[in-house]
Amino acid sequence: MLRSIDAEAVHRALPYPLLIQALRQAFAAPVTVPARHHHEVERPGRDPGVLLLMPAWQPGAATGVKLVHICAGNEAEGLPSVQGLYILFDGPTGTPLAVMDGTALTLRRTAATSALAADWLARPDARRLLMIGAGALGPHLARAHAAVRPIDEIRIWNRSPGRAEEAARLLAAEGLPARAIADLDGSLGWADIVSSATMSREPLVRGDLLRPGAHVDLVGAFTPTMRESDDATMRRAAVFVDAREGALAEAGDILLAIGSGAFTADGIRADLFELARGEARGRRSANEITLFKSVGNALEDLAAARLVVAA
């Protein structure tokens, strides 16, 4: 019988420690992830939206596809900018097993993927987290990073200060030590982990301000014309991605730095597949600046959806 699983049930089924471990195993296992379909959707009177179709399958186990709309400006109407559905099928027979809330799944798997990367790339003693962006994903990233590192102070910056204050209150109510800040540049040199989840087209992370040993987690800027980091960041950092093909096709932080001459494609040290399979090393020294650029990979959705159905 086909199950319909709502957002609350998806969140409840995906505690971060369990999901991070599932993703670690999934990146190490055989999987097929075709290139995702990426379409611009006209919206009269508004900026275009983006429609994504993201399939993946693990041979003999499961097949899934996510259908997502990304609509900047939805926050003004009290709606998430990312909304969608996920459909999970039995692998051997193709029988549909479940349809679930894709927004909740995306929030959880995206934050958990950043935390998985940080477990390889951030210093083990990293405790100061700067969160840039206070949209729906921001609090999830803070929670996920706190699941893999001993975070004891969280600063949140947002273009709209009220949003940062709201996110800080939410996390503080859960027992996480969060507060809103107004001075972004002043906190870049303070942070052990800088996590950014915005739709910015101008750099927010300045490489010349980062402290030695910092880890930078770039989650927003999901098109070739968007970026959250400047050229100096890309020059200083050891760069890692979730998947090479997707990063070199869509990640503005990487593509714009390549275009300016600040970075080259072969400068990507490894992706999560290589790290999970032991084919590459993560952080190499305490003072090294590391950077993880997340574009999103359909494998992450498949691993999370299988956990939800098994719960």
Secondary structure per residue as TSV (DSSP state, phi and psi in degrees):
chain	resnum	aa	ss	phi	psi
A	1	M	-	360.0	132.4
A	2	L	-	-69.1	126.6
A	3	R	E	-95.5	143.0
A	4	S	E	-112.3	121.2
A	5	I	E	-120.2	121.3
A	6	D	-	-85.5	176.1
A	7	A	H	-61.2	-42.7
A	8	E	H	-60.4	-41.9
A	9	A	H	-68.5	-35.7
A	10	V	H	-63.0	-49.5
A	11	H	H	-59.2	-42.6
A	12	R	H	-65.6	-31.7
A	13	A	H	-82.4	-7.2
A	14	L	-	-125.1	61.7
A	15	P	-	-60.8	144.2
A	16	Y	H	-61.2	-43.8
A	17	P	H	-57.0	-42.3
A	18	L	H	-67.4	-43.7
A	19	L	H	-67.6	-40.7
A	20	I	H	-60.5	-42.5
A	21	Q	H	-65.6	-39.6
A	22	A	H	-63.6	-39.2
A	23	L	H	-67.6	-39.7
A	24	R	H	-57.1	-44.5
A	25	Q	H	-69.5	-38.1
A	26	A	H	-66.6	-39.8
A	27	F	H	-68.1	-21.5
A	28	A	H	-88.9	-14.1
A	29	A	S	-95.0	160.5
A	30	P	-	-61.7	136.6
A	31	V	-	-158.9	151.1
A	32	T	B	-114.7	124.3
A	33	V	-	-130.3	93.5
A	34	P	-	-64.3	160.6
A	35	A	-	-59.8	136.9
A	36	R	-	-78.1	148.9
A	37	H	E	-79.6	136.1
A	38	H	E	-134.3	112.0
A	39	H	E	-127.1	138.9
A	40	E	E	-87.3	131.7
A	41	V	E	-114.0	118.3
A	42	E	-	-66.7	139.0
A	43	R	-	-132.3	99.2
A	44	P	T	-51.4	128.2
A	45	G	T	82.6	0.3
A	46	R	S	-138.3	166.2
A	47	D	-	-63.7	149.5
A	48	P	-	-59.6	149.3
A	49	G	E	-92.1	175.8
A	50	V	E	-126.1	131.4
A	51	L	E	-109.5	124.7
A	52	L	E	-116.8	137.7
A	53	L	E	-122.6	118.4
A	54	M	E	-127.3	97.7
A	55	P	E	-94.6	156.2
A	56	A	E	-162.4	152.8
A	57	W	E	-151.0	148.5
A	58	Q	E	-108.3	115.7
A	59	P	T	-51.0	126.5
A	60	G	T	79.0	-0.5
A	61	A	T	-118.3	-66.5
A	62	A	E	-157.7	154.2
A	63	T	E	-128.8	143.0
A	64	G	E	-148.3	158.9
A	65	V	E	-145.1	137.4
A	66	K	E	-109.5	136.3
A	67	L	E	-114.1	119.6
A	68	V	E	-133.0	137.7
A	69	H	E	-108.2	133.5
A	70	I	E	-115.7	115.4
A	71	C	-	-128.2	98.1
A	72	A	T	-61.5	140.5
A	73	G	T	97.8	-7.9
A	74	N	G	-61.3	-27.7
A	75	E	G	-57.8	-32.4
A	76	A	G	-64.9	-20.4
A	77	E	G	-105.2	11.4
A	78	G	T	75.0	23.1
A	79	L	-	-118.0	149.5
A	80	P	-	-65.5	149.7
A	81	S	S	-74.4	-22.5
A	82	V	E	-116.0	121.2
A	83	Q	E	-137.7	147.0
A	84	G	E	-179.2	-175.7
A	85	L	E	-130.3	152.5
A	86	Y	E	-124.7	136.0
A	87	I	E	-118.5	124.3
A	88	L	E	-110.1	133.1
A	89	F	E	-118.4	150.1
A	90	D	E	-66.0	133.5
A	91	G	T	-65.5	-55.4
A	92	P	T	-63.8	-34.8
A	93	T	T	-107.6	-18.3
A	94	G	-	76.6	10.9
A	95	T	-	-71.6	127.6
A	96	P	E	-62.9	131.0
A	97	L	E	-104.1	-40.6
A	98	A	E	-159.0	149.1
A	99	V	E	-118.6	127.6
A	100	M	E	-135.0	163.3
A	101	D	E	-62.1	118.2
A	102	G	H	-79.9	-24.2
A	103	T	H	-67.3	-49.8
A	104	A	H	-62.2	-42.2
A	105	L	H	-60.7	-42.8
A	106	T	H	-65.6	-44.5
A	107	L	H	-57.7	-48.1
A	108	R	H	-67.0	-49.4
A	109	R	H	-70.0	-32.8
A	110	T	H	-66.2	-47.3
A	111	A	H	-64.3	-40.9
A	112	A	H	-66.8	-34.9
A	113	T	H	-65.8	-41.9
A	114	S	H	-62.1	-39.6
A	115	A	H	-67.9	-37.4
A	116	L	H	-61.4	-45.9
A	117	A	H	-60.5	-42.8
A	118	A	H	-63.4	-29.0
A	119	D	H	-66.7	-25.9
A	120	W	H	-91.2	-28.3
A	121	L	H	-112.2	-30.5
A	122	A	S	-80.5	151.7
A	123	R	-	-59.9	142.5
A	124	P	T	-58.5	-27.0
A	125	D	T	-96.5	13.9
A	126	A	-	-62.2	124.5
A	127	R	-	-132.4	-11.3
A	128	R	E	-110.1	117.0
A	129	L	E	-111.8	126.3
A	130	L	E	-104.5	118.8
A	131	M	E	-103.7	117.0
A	132	I	E	-101.0	114.8
A	133	G	-	106.9	129.4
A	134	A	-	-124.1	34.1
A	135	G	S	-76.6	-164.6
A	136	A	S	-60.6	-32.7
A	137	L	H	-78.3	-29.1
A	138	G	H	-52.1	-54.2
A	139	P	H	-60.7	-34.3
A	140	H	H	-66.0	-40.3
A	141	L	H	-62.9	-41.5
A	142	A	H	-61.7	-44.4
A	143	R	H	-63.1	-43.1
A	144	A	H	-67.6	-43.7
A	145	H	H	-61.8	-36.6
A	146	A	H	-68.9	-15.8
A	147	A	H	-79.7	-17.6
A	148	V	H	-119.3	-10.5
A	149	R	S	-137.2	153.4
A	150	P	-	-78.7	63.5
A	151	I	-	-68.1	122.0
A	152	D	-	-123.6	6.7
A	153	E	E	-156.1	130.1
A	154	I	E	-126.7	125.7
A	155	R	E	-110.7	137.5
A	156	I	E	-123.0	127.5
A	157	W	E	-121.0	140.7
A	158	N	-	-147.8	150.0
A	159	R	S	-56.6	-37.3
A	160	S	S	-98.1	106.6
A	161	P	H	-55.5	-33.5
A	162	G	H	-61.7	-35.5
A	163	R	H	-66.7	-39.8
A	164	A	H	-63.4	-42.0
A	165	E	H	-64.9	-38.5
A	166	E	H	-64.4	-45.0
A	167	A	H	-63.9	-40.1
A	168	A	H	-63.9	-41.2
A	169	R	H	-63.4	-40.7
A	170	L	H	-61.0	-48.5
A	171	L	H	-68.6	-39.2
A	172	A	H	-62.3	-36.2
A	173	A	H	-65.6	-22.0
A	174	E	T	-91.5	-0.6
A	175	G	T	95.5	6.0
A	176	L	-	-91.7	136.7
A	177	P	-	-80.4	78.1
A	178	A	E	-113.6	146.0
A	179	R	E	-149.5	150.8
A	180	A	E	-80.6	147.5
A	181	I	-	-131.6	159.2
A	182	A	S	-106.5	-23.9
A	183	D	-	-98.7	95.5
A	184	L	H	-68.9	-50.9
A	185	D	H	-58.1	-38.6
A	186	G	H	-66.1	-23.0
A	187	S	H	-94.6	-13.8
A	188	L	H	-62.9	-38.3
A	189	G	T	-81.2	-8.5
A	190	W	T	-88.4	-32.2
A	191	A	-	-79.8	141.6
A	192	D	S	-82.7	-34.0
A	193	I	E	-128.7	127.8
A	194	V	E	-111.4	113.5
A	195	S	E	-113.4	127.2
A	196	S	E	-126.6	129.0
A	197	A	-	-137.9	81.9
A	198	T	-	-134.1	173.9
A	199	M	-	-107.9	34.5
A	200	S	-	-69.6	146.1
A	201	R	S	-106.9	-1.1
A	202	E	S	-123.3	142.9
A	203	P	-	-59.4	136.5
A	204	L	-	-109.7	-30.1
A	205	V	B	-94.1	117.1
A	206	R	-	-100.9	117.7
A	207	G	G	-62.4	-31.3
A	208	D	G	-70.5	-13.3
A	209	L	G	-98.2	-10.4
A	210	L	-	-70.8	142.7
A	211	R	-	-82.6	150.9
A	212	P	T	-56.2	136.6
A	213	G	T	88.4	-1.7
A	214	A	-	-70.2	153.8
A	215	H	E	-117.3	130.9
A	216	V	E	-110.0	128.1
A	217	D	E	-118.1	104.5
A	218	L	E	-103.3	114.9
A	219	V	-	-115.6	-26.4
A	220	G	-	-84.8	-150.1
A	221	A	-	47.0	67.2
A	222	F	-	-95.8	9.5
A	223	T	S	-124.5	163.9
A	224	P	T	-63.9	-14.9
A	225	T	T	-103.6	3.2
A	226	M	-	-109.6	147.3
A	227	R	-	-153.5	149.1
A	228	E	S	-114.3	-14.0
A	229	S	B	-121.0	154.9
A	230	D	-	-94.7	177.2
A	231	D	H	-62.5	-35.4
A	232	A	H	-62.6	-35.5
A	233	T	H	-62.2	-45.8
A	234	M	H	-67.7	-32.0
A	235	R	H	-69.9	-39.1
A	236	R	H	-80.7	-24.6
A	237	A	S	-96.5	151.7
A	238	A	E	-82.9	118.8
A	239	V	E	-101.8	131.9
A	240	F	E	-128.9	154.3
A	241	V	E	-136.3	167.3
A	242	D	S	-73.3	-45.5
A	243	A	-	-147.1	131.4
A	244	R	H	-58.9	-47.9
A	245	E	H	-59.2	-47.0
A	246	G	H	-65.9	-40.5
A	247	A	H	-63.6	-40.5
A	248	L	H	-79.1	-8.6
A	249	A	H	-99.0	-29.9
A	250	E	H	-131.8	-19.0
A	251	A	-	-79.8	104.8
A	252	G	H	-59.8	-35.8
A	253	D	H	-57.4	-38.4
A	254	I	H	-83.1	-47.0
A	255	L	H	-66.0	-39.8
A	256	L	H	-70.7	-34.0
A	257	A	H	-69.1	-35.6
A	258	I	H	-64.4	-43.1
A	259	G	H	-62.4	-31.7
A	260	S	H	-85.8	-10.3
A	261	G	T	89.5	5.4
A	262	A	S	-81.6	-13.6
A	263	F	-	-151.9	158.8
A	264	T	-	-129.0	155.3
A	265	A	G	-59.6	-36.3
A	266	D	G	-76.6	0.4
A	267	G	G	-77.5	-11.5
A	268	I	E	-68.5	116.9
A	269	R	E	-72.9	-40.6
A	270	A	E	-168.3	162.7
A	271	D	E	-112.2	178.4
A	272	L	H	-67.9	-28.0
A	273	F	H	-62.2	-45.7
A	274	E	H	-67.7	-39.1
A	275	L	H	-65.7	-43.8
A	276	A	H	-68.1	-29.6
A	277	R	T	-92.1	4.2
A	278	G	T	72.8	19.6
A	279	E	S	-88.7	-9.5
A	280	A	S	-149.2	156.6
A	281	R	-	-95.8	153.3
A	282	G	-	-88.0	-127.5
A	283	R	-	-56.8	137.7
A	284	R	-	-109.2	-17.2
A	285	S	S	-155.4	163.1
A	286	A	T	-66.7	-30.7
A	287	N	T	-94.1	-5.0
A	288	E	-	-67.0	137.1
A	289	I	-	-89.9	124.4
A	290	T	E	-111.6	154.7
A	291	L	E	-140.8	132.2
A	292	F	E	-116.9	122.4
A	293	K	E	-105.2	115.2
A	294	S	-	-95.7	126.2
A	295	V	-	-107.7	-28.7
A	296	G	-	104.1	130.0
A	297	N	-	-131.9	138.7
A	298	A	H	-63.2	-22.4
A	299	L	H	-58.3	-38.3
A	300	E	H	-61.8	-42.0
A	301	D	H	-65.3	-42.5
A	302	L	H	-62.5	-45.6
A	303	A	H	-61.9	-43.3
A	304	A	H	-66.5	-41.9
A	305	A	H	-64.2	-37.2
A	306	R	H	-65.2	-36.5
A	307	L	H	-64.3	-41.6
A	308	V	H	-60.9	-46.9
A	309	V	H	-66.0	-32.3
A	310	A	H	-77.6	-17.0
A	311	A	-	-65.4	360.0
